[in-house]
Protein backbone atom coordinates (compact mmCIF):
# COMPACT_ATOMS: atom_id res chain seq x y z
CA UNK A 1 0.00 0.00 0.00
CA UNK A 2 2.86 2.37 0.71
CA UNK A 3 4.20 1.86 -2.83
CA UNK A 4 0.77 2.54 -4.29
CA UNK A 5 0.46 5.77 -2.29
CA UNK A 6 3.91 6.83 -3.51
CA UNK A 7 3.00 6.13 -7.14
CA UNK A 8 -0.26 8.07 -6.86
CA UNK A 9 1.53 10.95 -5.18
CA UNK A 10 4.16 10.98 -7.93
CA UNK A 11 1.52 10.93 -10.66
CA UNK A 12 -0.32 13.87 -9.11
CA UNK A 13 2.82 16.02 -9.36
CA UNK A 14 3.08 15.32 -13.10
CA UNK A 15 -0.58 15.16 -14.12
CA UNK A 16 -3.58 17.06 -12.81
CA UNK A 17 -5.83 14.13 -13.80
CA UNK A 18 -5.20 10.41 -13.81
CA UNK A 19 -7.86 7.77 -14.47
CA UNK A 20 -8.03 4.03 -15.04
CA UNK A 21 -10.23 3.30 -18.07
CA UNK A 22 -11.99 -0.02 -18.56
CA UNK A 23 -12.32 -0.09 -22.35
CA UNK A 24 -14.53 -3.18 -22.35
CA UNK A 25 -17.07 -1.77 -19.89
CA UNK A 26 -16.79 1.91 -20.97
CA UNK A 27 -16.15 2.86 -17.36
CA UNK A 28 -13.48 4.72 -15.43
CA UNK A 29 -12.08 5.20 -11.95
CA UNK A 30 -10.38 8.40 -10.82
CA UNK A 31 -6.89 8.19 -9.32
CA UNK A 32 -6.31 11.96 -9.21
CA UNK A 33 -8.54 14.74 -10.51
CA UNK A 34 -9.27 18.41 -10.00
CA UNK A 35 -11.94 19.10 -7.38
CA UNK A 36 -14.01 21.06 -9.89
CA UNK A 37 -14.05 18.09 -12.25
CA UNK A 38 -14.88 15.65 -9.46
CA UNK A 39 -17.74 17.86 -8.28
CA UNK A 40 -19.14 18.12 -11.79
CA UNK A 41 -18.84 14.39 -12.57
CA UNK A 42 -20.24 13.33 -9.20
CA UNK A 43 -20.91 9.58 -9.22
CA UNK A 44 -20.65 9.21 -13.00
CA UNK A 45 -18.76 6.03 -13.93
CA UNK A 46 -19.56 5.82 -17.66
CA UNK A 47 -16.45 6.97 -19.48
CA UNK A 48 -18.21 8.22 -22.60
CA UNK A 49 -20.62 10.34 -20.56
CA UNK A 50 -17.81 11.69 -18.36
CA UNK A 51 -15.67 12.69 -21.36
CA UNK A 52 -18.63 14.56 -22.84
CA UNK A 53 -19.37 16.37 -19.58
CA UNK A 54 -15.71 17.28 -19.17
CA UNK A 55 -15.41 18.52 -22.77
CA UNK A 56 -18.53 20.69 -22.51
CA UNK A 57 -17.40 22.39 -19.31
CA UNK A 58 -13.61 22.61 -19.56
CA UNK A 59 -12.47 22.50 -23.22
CA UNK A 60 -12.46 25.38 -25.67
CA UNK A 61 -15.39 24.92 -28.11
CA UNK A 62 -13.03 24.83 -31.11
CA UNK A 63 -11.11 21.90 -29.61
CA UNK A 64 -13.98 19.75 -28.27
CA UNK A 65 -14.70 17.71 -31.38
CA UNK A 66 -11.06 16.67 -31.82
CA UNK A 67 -10.75 15.80 -28.13
CA UNK A 68 -13.87 13.63 -28.25
CA UNK A 69 -12.79 12.01 -31.53
CA UNK A 70 -9.41 10.98 -30.11
CA UNK A 71 -10.46 10.08 -26.56
CA UNK A 72 -13.68 8.21 -27.26
CA UNK A 73 -13.76 4.58 -26.17
CA UNK A 74 -14.26 3.20 -29.68
CA UNK A 75 -11.18 5.04 -30.98
CA UNK A 76 -9.11 3.84 -28.03
CA UNK A 77 -10.22 0.26 -28.68
CA UNK A 78 -9.22 0.59 -32.33
CA UNK A 79 -5.92 2.44 -31.92
CA UNK A 80 -4.25 1.17 -28.75
CA UNK A 81 -1.97 -1.78 -29.47
CA UNK A 82 1.44 -2.99 -28.33
CA UNK A 83 2.99 -1.20 -31.33
CA UNK A 84 0.97 1.97 -30.66
CA UNK A 85 0.78 2.10 -26.87
CA UNK A 86 -0.78 5.54 -26.54
CA UNK A 87 -2.88 8.21 -28.20
CA UNK A 88 -2.72 11.89 -27.30
CA UNK A 89 -4.51 15.13 -28.05
CA UNK A 90 -3.81 18.71 -27.07
CA UNK A 91 -6.50 21.27 -26.35
CA UNK A 92 -7.14 24.65 -24.80
CA UNK A 93 -8.66 24.50 -21.34
CA UNK A 94 -11.28 27.11 -20.59
CA UNK A 95 -10.01 29.64 -18.03
CA UNK A 96 -11.25 29.30 -14.46
CA UNK A 97 -12.32 32.96 -14.62
CA UNK A 98 -14.95 33.31 -17.40
CA UNK A 99 -14.13 37.03 -17.77
CA UNK A 100 -10.48 36.28 -18.62
CA UNK A 101 -9.37 37.20 -22.12
CA UNK A 102 -8.59 34.83 -24.97
CA UNK A 103 -4.86 35.08 -24.20
CA UNK A 104 -5.40 33.30 -20.88
CA UNK A 105 -5.93 29.82 -22.35
CA UNK A 106 -3.96 27.00 -20.83
CA UNK A 107 -2.85 24.19 -23.14
CA UNK A 108 -3.36 20.63 -21.95
CA UNK A 109 -2.15 17.32 -23.33
CA UNK A 110 -4.42 14.36 -22.63
CA UNK A 111 -2.89 10.93 -23.18
CA UNK A 112 -4.42 7.46 -22.97
CA UNK A 113 -1.79 4.74 -22.43
CA UNK A 114 -2.44 1.05 -23.00
CA UNK A 115 -2.30 -0.74 -19.65
CA UNK A 116 -3.59 -4.26 -20.32
CA UNK A 117 -4.64 -6.39 -23.27
CA UNK A 118 -6.62 -9.59 -23.56
CA UNK A 119 -5.37 -12.89 -24.95
CA UNK A 120 -6.40 -11.60 -28.40
CA UNK A 121 -4.10 -8.55 -27.97
CA UNK A 122 -7.14 -6.25 -27.93
CA UNK A 123 -6.96 -3.44 -25.35
CA UNK A 124 -8.81 -4.02 -22.09
CA UNK A 125 -7.65 -1.13 -19.90
CA UNK A 126 -5.81 2.15 -20.31
CA UNK A 127 -4.51 4.89 -18.08
CA UNK A 128 -5.66 8.41 -18.96
CA UNK A 129 -3.51 11.33 -17.86
CA UNK A 130 -3.79 15.07 -18.45
CA UNK A 131 -0.98 17.56 -18.07
CA UNK A 132 -0.79 21.34 -18.40
CA UNK A 133 1.71 22.08 -21.18
CA UNK A 134 1.19 25.84 -21.40
CA UNK A 135 4.35 27.40 -22.70
CA UNK A 136 5.45 24.33 -24.66
CA UNK A 137 5.90 24.75 -28.39
CA UNK A 138 3.52 21.91 -29.37
CA UNK A 139 -0.06 22.84 -30.16
CA UNK A 140 -3.27 21.10 -31.19
CA UNK A 141 -2.35 20.81 -34.87
CA UNK A 142 0.73 18.71 -34.13
CA UNK A 143 -0.77 16.31 -31.61
CA UNK A 144 -1.80 12.79 -32.35
CA UNK A 145 -0.86 9.18 -31.93
CA UNK A 146 2.65 7.80 -31.82
CA UNK A 147 5.85 8.31 -29.84
CA UNK A 148 6.30 11.62 -28.09
N, C-alpha and C positions, 0 to 999 in steps of 0.2 A: 504493500500500500504506500509506503514511503516513496518508492521509485515512481509510482503512478502520480503521486502528488507533485513530485519534482518535474516530471514530464509535462504535466498540465501547467504548472507554474512557468516552465520554460516556454511553452507554446504561447501563453498569454502575453509574454514580453515581445514576441515576434508578430503575432497575429491578434487582431482585435476580435476575431470570431473564429471558432473552430467547432466543427460538427462532424459526427459520424453519420454517414448516409447509408441506409440499407436500400440498395438499388432494386432489389427484388420486391420489397414491400412498399417502396416509395415512401419511406419514413426516415426520420432523422432524430438524433439525440444531441443536444448542445453539450459541448465540453467547456467552451468559453464563449461569451457573447456580451455585447453592450447591453446595459440595463434597458435602454429605450427599445431595443429590438426585442428583448425578452418580454417586456411589458406588452408590446404590441402583439407578439405571437401568442402569448398566454400559454394555453395547453395544446396548441396546435402541434401535431406530430406528422401530418402529411407533408412530405417534402415539397411537392408541386405547389400546394396551397401556400406554404410558408415562403417559398421563393417569390411567388406572385405578390404576396403581402409586402415582403421586404422591398421588392422592386418598386412597387407603387408608392411607398412611403420614403425611401431613402436613395433612390437612383434617379439621376437626371433623366427627364423624359426622352431625350434624344438617344440615350444609351440603354434604355430598358429592353427594347426588343432584342438587341444583340446579347445582353446578359441572359435573358430568358431562353434564347436560342441555344446558347452554349451550355448553360447550367441546367437545362431541363433533364429529367431522369432518362428519357428515351435517348437523348444525345449522349449522355454519359454511358449508358448501356452499349451504345453502338461504337463509341470512340475509345473508351478505356480498354487497353490491352497491355500485355507485358511489354510490347514494343512501343507502345504509346501510353506511358503510365500516368499521364496527367493531361488535363485541359485547363486553359486559363482564359480569362477575359478581364479587360480593364475598363473601368467606368468612372464617371464623376459622381461623387456622393453629394446629395443635397446638403447645403449648409445647415447647421443646427439652428442658426438664426435666420428665419425666413426673409428678413429685411436686408440680409447681406447681399452685396453685389455679385455679379457674375464672375468676378475675378477671385471669389472666395471658395471656388470649388476645390474639394480634395479629390485626388485620384486614388482609386483603390484597385488592387489586383485580387481577384477571386480565383482560386485554384482548387480543382477537385483532383485528388491523387488516388489512384487505385490502391486499395488496401488488401482485398482478398478476392480470389476468383474461385469458381466452382471447378469440378473435375473436367468440365467441357471448356475451360479457360475463359468462360464468360464472367464479367465482373459481378461480384455479389455486394461488396461494400467499398466505400470510398471515404476519404477524409477531405472535408471542405475547409479551406482556410481563406481568410481575407486579411489583407495587409494594406495599410496606408502607404502609398508610394509617391505622394505629392513631392514634387521636386525632382523626381527621376525623369530621365529623358524619354522613356517609353510612354506611348499614349495609345488610346483605344485602337487606332488604325493598324498598329503593329502587333497587337496581341493575338493569341491563338493557341493552337495545340503544338506540342513539340517541346524539345529541350529549351530550357531558359538560358 
